[in-house]
Each structure stands twice: as C-alpha cells, then as structure tokens.
C-alpha cells in the first residue's frame, strides 16, 4: 500500500500498543489499556472488514457450559479445573454486562435447555451426575444450577425430559460488538480494518510488525486473534470452524431460550421470531479444523435435518442466512495468557466460550503489561 506522509504520521508513528484482532478480546484489551495508560497511542488491527473470527459470528449464548459439556470436560480436566473454568465464564459475563449494560446487549435470561436423544446413555449419565455438579457449582451461584423438567416446545426424536439451567441467557451479538466498537472509538483508539498481520520481529525497544499493507513499529504487541493464533506461531491452539444458519421468521414461534444437544456440538436459540442453529463440527472434526470460512454440504444437510425432524417438525421453514465462525480450541480449555517475547503478549484459546470469557481475557491480557 502506498501510504502518505500524513497517514504514517497520524496512524503508524509513535504507537505504544498494537492489538491484533478487533473481536471481544481485542477490544476489551484496548479498553483496559486506555484505562491504565490514558495518554497512550493504541492501534487495533483487524484482518477483516468486520471482526473475522467468531465475535460477530457466534450464536449469542450467554452460557458457561451445559451439564453434558461439563461432564465431558472431566475427561481432560480435574474437578477443580472445571469449577475454575465455570467461575471465569461467570465472571467474564458479569464483566461484559457491566461494560456494556444489559440493554446494550439485549441480555435476556430465558434459561438454557439440554435435549437428549431417545437412544443412548447420556441422559442417565447426566441425571446421575447432576447432584454432584450442582454441589460443585453452588458456591458460585448460591443455588442449584441444573435440574430436569418436561419440555413443551414440540420437539421430536428427543426425550420428554430435558436438562434445564436457570442461569443461562442470550444476547444480541451485533449490538454487543457495535457497543464495544463505539466505546473504543470514543476513547480515541484507532482501528484499521482489512490489515492482516503476517509476522513480527522485535528488539529491546520495539516490535517491527509486517502486514499485508504496510510495515511499522510499535512499542508493544498484543495478539488477540484466537482461532487464527497459530498463524503467528502460537502453539496449543487449533482453529475450529462452526457453521451456523438462521431461518426466515416462523409464524407463532413458541421456542424461547438457548438449547444444547450432543455435548454442545449442536446448539440453537430463538432470535427475532427465527431459529438460529449451529454446530455439527463433530461430524468431521478433521475437516472442520480449518480457518476457511465456507460452509460444507455434510454439516449444512445435518443442520437442516435437525431442524426438520427435531426442532421444527411439521412446520414450514426457509433458511435465510448461512455463515461460519472460527473458534480457538484445544483439549485444554484454559485460555492461553502469556508473554511470548520481550514486548509481545497473547490472549487466545477461548474454547468456544468467547462471549463468556472474552471480556475477562482481554482485560487480563492488558494487565500483563508492566
């Protein structure tokens, strides 16, 4: 890119902190940096026209894990680690709500439901383990989190009893990101879109940052690219594509809440008299370990079949939107927050819980700066 003297002088000179990624983590990092260093020049770089990973492409679940997800996590985490993960997710949601406000998020607590297939033993396992999980989480919530109840939403090919989480809510993802962007820009933090960071090098005093458009130096570099982190040499985080679709408005839609199936690999909710449905990456875990944003026939057909046979049986519906988002995952779900160079830091691997912990990871990333 052929930049002018004025462009270099105004945007790319004497930069104190460069944040890579304008998603939930990156923007909250920039906000916290501005609180700590009010006079600092802060620049946010975003590879897409809009946040490219999952921040504007998620389902808007204000959740911290279904019962079966938490039980699955015990296969690779200790009891203490699982409880700490839940606490961080709750703290992160509270931070997000205090930063933006419930009206700005369109935050609604309609409850979270877990549906179970008619076949298999997952239902019995969750029922038997529920008292133990509730006991672990009671110090965080002050009440039992999970229970079982009969659903009355007209679903088919699932059990009549479903899991219920009284504390789970939902947000409007677009409103959340609009509010965060407005807060950041109001404080004078600059954001440059469609700038893809290709690499960096550093010395004692600065970091040289190479992008697809220009090269410049910054006093510090903070990486908040989550699912794209491996492209900048950060290990132990893999990209995971989640495909999503939204129907056209459905007449007299009675479904309200957030819903989980198959250990969270499928999820759906109501939004504007529509159904938003996503997931299915467990059908092809290898193929969905990608940063490509396209959709696949395998997953899309599975999502449509789930809509037709289980969620909206005997209801005419049409699909209006399809998209994909990129998560950052690993067998370990604890976020990676660490210093990876003299002046380089990262906050990545949100494990599909970006809405819940993104604000907290962003704040903690900024607080790593001395």
ABEGO torsion letter per residue (X at the ends): XBBBAAAAAAAABGBABBBBEABAAAAAAAAAAAAABAABBBBBBBABABBABAAAABAGBBBAEBAAAAAAAAAABBAAAAAAAAAAAAAAAAAAAAAAEAAAAGBBBAEBBBBBBABEAAAAAAAAAAAAAAAAAAAAAGBBABBBBBBAAGBBGBBABBBBBAABBBBBAAAAAAAAAAAAAAAGBBBBBGBBBAEBBBBAABBBBBBAABBBBBABBBBAAEAAAAAAGBBGBBBBBBBBBBBBBBBGBABBEBBBBGGGABBBBBBGGBBBBBEGAAABAAAABBABABBBAAAAAAAAAAAAAAABBGBBBBBABBBBBBBBBBABABBBBBBABAABBBBBGAGGAAAAAAAAAAAAAAAABX
